[in-house]
Amino acid sequence: MSFDEIGQTIRNARKSRKLTQRSLGAQLGMSRATISGIENGTVGEIGIRKMLTLCAALGIELVAQKKTRRPTLQQLMQEQSDA
């Protein structure tokens, strides 16, 4: 999962709870700019504890998994022709 996808998941969870970036940030002791940066994938660096706290507040979890190998162009073309 990319930083952009993580940010989108966080944004969707926040909006589903009808929270603004400012209100969520205040609840967690983070700035609105930090929440925005996480959601947009532009935050320079964020600690794992902050990320876990953010996820817990939104009812989502951060999961680590074994990295999979990206498919080759041939595999992608084959999948498309099979569809």
C-alpha positions, 0 to 999 in steps of 0.5 A: 500500500502506498502513502497515497492509499494510506492517506485516502483510507485515513481521509475516508475514515475521518469523513465517515465519522464526520470529523474535520481535519482540525477537530481530529487533530485537536483530539489527538494533539496534532495540527490540522496541517499534519492531518492534511499532509498525511491524507495527501501523502505529503507529510515529510515524516511521521512516527509510527506511534502517531500513525497508530494513534491516528488509526486507532482514533478512526477505527482502522488498523495499520497492517504490515505484510510481506512485500509481494513482487510486482507483476511483470508487463507480460503478466499484466498483459496476460491478465488483461487479455484473459478478462 
